[in-house]
Amino acid sequence: MSRKRWVWLLLLALGAGGAGVAWQQRAKTLAQAEAATAAAGGTATRATGALEFMASDVAVIVPQPMTRTIPLTGTLRPVNQTLVKSKVAGELREVLVREGMAVRRGQPVARIDTTEYEWRVKEREGQLKSAASQVDQAQRTLENTRQLHDKGFVSRSALDGAQSGWEVAVGNRDAATAQLTLARKTLADAVMTAPMDGTVAERFAQPGEKVAVDGRILSIIDLSRMEIEAPVPASQIASVRVGQPVELRIEGVAEAQVGRIARVSPSTQAGTRSVPVYIALDNRDPAVRAGLFAQGSLAVETRENVLTVPVSAVRDAGARTFVYAIVDGKLVERDVRLGLRDESARSAGGGTGVVEVVAGLEAGTQIVVANLGALRAGAPARVVAAAPARQP
């Protein structure tokens, strides 16, 4: 075989090897793209060279109203709550209520042993009787001395002495009356009553315990009026006004509740740069309890005929922002300019959060709303089932 023929055979072998390597590299790239799509939880697949999407992965963009909202979160707490404390010291004889029981203002809730205070009242009553008797005696002495003085039988100093004795007796009687009043009040304070309507939240003492003055017995809360303290970023606080309605979702409560902005703090919270706002809720739902976590949505601006896309549909690629659209059976990238954002709104694909598209899309455009990872722009694409014209 000639040398020239050997050279041609060598060149053909090298060309075939290069083509095989190129084909293997392309297959590897396609496999990696499909693996990335599957890892992202998407349903786009490659069939006969085309990307296939489920109907739930796409949506047709249509104009719709859009409301800009501020998300609010916080914990429910009662506006009115109080502690029932002992006003006198002694042995706690009984606690008449337990946690969860409703009480009315003035209702007895606990009693302290009254034996000592009852005897003290009797003692003060006896002292008052003695003081009243001394007043009567001093009054008679004063009248007799005045008559004798008028007839000239006693001096002026004797009359003054009788007058002074009567005044001292009256003072002793008044002091005894005050002491009896205090003793009776102390006896009454041995029975503790509810200072307001509400529900017993916690008991701090049990029957048989010795309690001191101001010892905690139980706490009462009023569930009819609740409040939520929620932070609002300082950049958005200018849109918040007293009286604005707030839709609330409370954990464990099926129905949404409606509260209102009651107060706005005049200063930011230290270290957070957020301003606390206070949401009042008139509670009529027995399922609403103190301490539950609530998520609220405060509507601050509404626009009509706005094109919106789900937040999940938006892709960021450095300096550009785009969405995937299906146009004439192909997957294309459409650069978009965004406006208002509503994180609380429901969107196509079952997620939350939509954003206004100011430029880059037209009404009727079909876009990919599910985040399926990196897709191949320019590839043939079709929807397995026709996508309904949904509002994202």
C-alpha positions in Angstrom: 0.0 0.0 0.0 1.3 3.4 -1.0 2.2 6.1 1.5 -0.5 8.4 0.2 -3.2 5.9 0.9 -2.0 5.4 4.5 -2.3 9.2 5.0 -6.0 9.2 3.8 -6.9 6.3 6.0 -5.4 8.1 9.0 -7.4 11.3 8.3 -10.7 9.4 8.0 -10.1 7.7 11.4 -9.4 11.0 13.1 -12.6 12.6 11.6 -14.8 9.8 12.8 -13.4 9.9 16.3 -14.0 13.7 16.5 -17.6 13.4 15.4 -18.2 10.7 18.0 -16.8 12.9 20.7 -18.9 15.9 19.6 -22.1 13.7 19.6 -21.3 12.4 23.0 -20.8 15.9 24.4 -24.1 17.1 22.9 -26.0 14.1 24.4 -24.4 14.8 27.8 -25.4 18.5 27.6 -29.1 17.6 26.8 -29.1 15.0 29.6 -27.8 17.6 32.1 -30.5 20.1 31.1 -33.2 17.5 31.5 -31.9 16.5 34.9 -31.9 20.1 36.0 -35.5 20.5 34.9 -36.5 17.3 36.8 -34.6 18.4 39.9 -36.6 21.7 39.9 -39.8 19.7 40.2 -41.0 20.7 36.7 -43.1 18.7 34.3 -41.5 19.9 31.1 -40.2 16.9 29.1 -38.6 16.3 25.7 -40.7 14.3 23.2 -39.7 14.0 19.6 -37.4 17.0 20.1 -40.1 19.3 21.6 -40.5 20.5 25.2 -43.9 19.5 26.6 -45.6 21.4 29.5 -48.5 20.5 31.6 -51.5 22.9 31.6 -50.7 23.8 35.2 -47.2 25.0 34.2 -48.4 27.8 31.9 -51.0 30.6 31.9 -52.3 33.2 29.5 -51.7 36.7 30.7 -54.9 38.9 30.8 -55.5 42.3 32.3 -56.9 42.3 35.8 -57.2 44.5 38.9 -54.2 44.5 41.2 -54.0 45.5 44.8 -50.7 46.4 46.5 -50.7 45.1 50.0 -48.4 45.2 53.0 -48.0 41.9 54.8 -48.4 42.1 58.5 -47.6 39.4 61.1 -48.0 39.3 64.9 -49.4 37.6 67.9 -52.9 38.1 69.3 -53.1 39.6 72.7 -56.1 40.8 74.7 -56.6 44.6 75.1 -57.9 44.1 78.6 -56.2 41.7 81.1 -55.7 41.8 84.8 -54.3 40.0 87.8 -56.4 39.2 90.8 -54.2 39.8 93.9 -54.9 39.3 97.6 -55.5 42.5 99.5 -55.0 40.9 102.9 -52.7 38.2 104.1 -53.9 34.8 105.3 -54.7 31.2 104.4 -56.4 30.8 101.1 -59.5 28.8 101.9 -60.9 28.3 98.3 -60.5 29.3 94.7 -63.9 29.2 93.1 -62.9 29.3 89.4 -60.5 27.4 87.2 -58.8 28.1 83.9 -61.1 28.6 80.9 -64.1 29.6 83.0 -66.0 32.8 82.2 -66.5 35.3 85.0 -68.5 38.4 85.5 -67.4 41.7 87.1 -68.0 41.5 90.9 -68.2 37.7 90.9 -66.4 36.1 93.9 -63.4 34.1 92.7 -61.4 33.3 95.9 -61.7 33.5 99.7 -59.1 33.9 102.4 -59.8 32.6 106.0 -61.8 35.4 107.7 -61.6 34.2 111.3 -59.1 36.8 112.4 -60.8 39.6 110.6 -64.2 38.7 111.9 -62.9 39.0 115.5 -61.2 42.2 114.7 -64.5 43.6 113.6 -66.1 42.6 116.9 -63.2 44.3 118.7 -63.7 47.5 116.9 -67.4 47.4 117.4 -66.9 47.1 121.2 -64.4 50.0 121.1 -67.0 52.1 119.2 -69.7 51.4 121.8 -67.3 52.4 124.6 -66.4 55.6 122.8 -70.0 56.4 122.2 -70.8 55.9 125.8 -68.0 58.3 126.8 -69.4 60.9 124.5 -72.8 60.6 126.1 -71.3 61.0 129.6 -69.1 64.0 128.5 -72.2 65.6 126.9 -74.2 65.4 130.2 -71.2 66.7 132.2 -70.9 69.6 129.8 -74.6 70.5 130.1 -74.5 70.4 133.9 -71.4 72.5 134.1 -72.8 75.1 131.7 -75.9 75.4 133.9 -73.8 75.8 137.1 -71.6 78.3 135.4 -74.7 80.4 134.3 -75.8 80.5 138.0 -72.3 81.4 139.1 -71.6 78.2 141.0 -68.5 77.2 139.0 -65.7 79.1 137.3 -65.1 79.6 133.6 -62.2 77.2 133.7 -64.4 74.4 135.0 -66.7 75.0 132.0 -63.8 75.0 129.6 -62.6 71.7 131.1 -66.0 70.1 130.6 -66.0 71.4 127.0 -62.6 69.9 126.4 -63.6 66.5 127.9 -66.6 66.4 125.5 -64.5 67.1 122.5 -61.9 64.4 123.4 -64.7 61.9 123.8 -66.1 62.9 120.4 -62.7 62.5 118.8 -62.3 59.0 120.4 -65.7 58.0 119.0 -64.8 59.2 115.5 -61.5 57.3 115.6 -63.3 54.1 116.8 -65.8 54.6 113.9 -62.9 54.8 111.4 -61.2 51.8 112.8 -64.4 49.8 112.6 -64.9 50.8 109.0 -61.3 49.7 108.1 -61.9 46.4 109.9 -65.0 45.7 108.0 -63.3 46.6 104.7 -60.5 44.2 105.6 -63.1 41.5 106.2 -64.7 42.2 102.9 -61.3 42.1 101.1 -60.9 38.5 102.3 -63.3 37.7 99.5 -61.7 38.5 96.1 -64.0 39.3 93.2 -63.4 39.6 89.4 -62.6 43.2 88.5 -64.0 42.8 84.9 -65.8 40.4 82.6 -63.6 37.9 81.0 -62.1 34.4 81.1 -59.8 32.9 83.7 -56.4 32.4 82.0 -54.2 31.1 84.8 -54.3 30.2 88.5 -51.2 31.0 90.6 -52.3 29.8 94.1 -54.1 26.8 95.4 -56.4 26.4 98.5 -54.4 25.9 101.7 -51.5 28.1 100.7 -50.5 31.1 102.8 -50.7 34.2 100.7 -49.2 37.7 101.4 -50.6 41.1 100.6 -50.5 41.5 96.8 -50.0 37.8 96.3 -51.1 36.7 92.8 -54.2 34.5 92.8 -55.3 34.3 89.2 -55.3 36.2 85.9 -58.3 37.2 83.8 -58.4 38.2 80.1 -61.1 39.7 77.9 -61.2 37.8 74.6 -63.8 40.1 73.1 -61.3 42.8 72.2 -57.9 41.6 70.8 -54.9 43.4 69.4 -51.9 42.6 67.2 -48.6 44.5 67.2 -47.1 44.2 63.7 -43.9 45.8 62.3 -44.1 47.7 59.1 -40.9 48.7 57.1 -40.2 52.4 57.4 -40.3 52.7 53.6 -44.0 51.7 53.6 -45.3 53.4 56.8 -46.5 56.5 54.9 -49.2 54.3 53.3 -50.6 53.2 56.6 -53.6 55.1 58.1 -55.6 54.7 61.3 -58.9 53.0 60.4 -57.7 51.0 57.4 -59.1 47.4 57.3 -56.7 44.5 57.6 -57.7 40.9 56.5 -56.3 38.5 59.1 -55.6 34.8 58.8 -55.2 33.3 62.3 -53.6 29.9 62.9 -56.2 27.3 63.8 -59.2 29.5 62.7 -60.9 28.5 59.5 -62.5 31.8 58.6 -60.6 35.0 57.9 -61.1 37.9 60.4 -61.2 41.6 59.6 -59.4 44.0 61.9 -58.6 47.7 61.7 -55.5 49.8 62.2 -56.0 51.3 65.7 -52.7 53.0 66.3 -49.4 53.8 64.6 -46.3 54.1 66.8 -44.6 57.5 66.5 -41.1 55.9 66.4 -39.2 53.0 65.0 -38.2 49.9 66.9 -34.6 50.0 68.1 -32.3 48.1 65.7 -35.0 47.1 63.2 -35.9 50.3 61.3 -39.6 49.2 61.3 -42.5 51.0 62.8 -45.0 49.1 65.0 -48.7 49.3 64.1 -51.5 48.0 66.3 -54.4 46.2 64.7 -57.7 46.0 66.7 -59.9 43.0 66.4 -63.5 42.8 67.8 -63.6 39.1 68.4 -66.8 37.1 68.1 -65.3 33.8 67.1 -64.8 31.4 70.1 -61.9 29.8 68.2 -59.8 32.9 68.5 -57.5 32.8 71.5 -54.8 34.9 73.0 -51.3 34.0 71.8 -52.3 32.7 68.4 -50.1 33.8 65.4 -51.8 35.9 62.8 -50.9 36.9 59.3 -52.5 40.0 57.9 -52.8 41.8 54.5 -53.2 45.6 54.4 -54.5 46.9 51.1 -52.9 50.3 50.3 -53.3 50.7 46.6 -55.5 49.3 43.8 -55.0 49.5 40.0 -57.3 48.4 37.2 -56.4 46.5 34.0 -52.9 45.6 35.0 -50.8 42.8 33.4 -49.3 40.6 36.2 -47.2 37.5 36.3 -46.5 35.2 39.2 -43.3 35.9 41.0 -42.2 32.3 40.3 -42.3 33.0 36.6 -39.7 35.8 36.7 -36.0 35.0 36.0 -33.1 37.2 36.9 -30.0 36.9 34.8 -27.6 39.6 35.9 -28.7 42.9 34.4 -31.8 41.5 32.7 -35.1 40.2 34.0 -37.2 37.9 31.7 -39.9 35.3 31.5 -40.3 32.2 29.4 -43.1 32.5 26.8 -44.5 30.1 24.2 -44.8 31.9 20.9 -45.6 30.2 17.6 -44.8 26.8 19.1 -41.4 27.8 20.4 -40.0 28.7 23.8 -38.7 32.3 23.8 -37.3 34.6 26.5 -39.1 37.9 26.9 -37.3 40.7 28.8 -39.8 42.5 31.1 -39.8 45.6 33.2 -41.6 45.1 36.6 -43.7 47.5 38.8 -45.8 46.8 41.8 -45.4 43.6 43.7 -48.1 41.8 45.8 -46.6 39.0 47.9 -49.9 38.0 49.4 -51.9 37.4 46.2 -52.5 33.9 44.9 -51.0 33.2 41.5 -51.3 30.6 38.7 -49.5 27.5 39.6 -50.7 27.5 43.2 -48.0 29.8 44.5 -48.3 33.2 46.2 -47.0 36.6 45.0 -47.6 38.4 41.7 -45.8 41.3 40.1 -46.9 44.0 37.6 -45.4 43.9 34.2 -44.9 47.4 33.0 -43.3 46.6 29.6 -42.2 43.5 27.7 -45.5 41.5 27.5 -48.8 41.8 25.8 -52.2 40.6 26.8 -52.8 37.0 25.6 -49.2 35.9 25.8 -48.8 32.4 27.1 -45.9 32.2 29.7 -44.4 29.5 31.8 -45.5 30.2 35.4 -43.8 27.2 37.1 -40.1 27.5 38.0 -38.7 24.6 36.0 -35.1 25.7 36.1 -33.0 26.5 33.0 -34.9 25.9 29.8 -33.7 25.9 26.2 -34.8 29.1 24.5 -35.7 28.5 20.8 -36.6 24.9 21.3 -40.0 23.7 20.1 -42.6 23.7 22.9 -46.2 22.7 23.3 -48.7 22.2 26.1 -50.0 18.7 26.7 -53.5 20.0 27.5 -54.8 23.4 26.4 -54.1 26.0 29.1 -57.2 27.9 30.2 -57.1 31.7 30.2 -56.3 32.1 33.9 -55.5 35.2 35.9 -52.0 34.8 37.4 
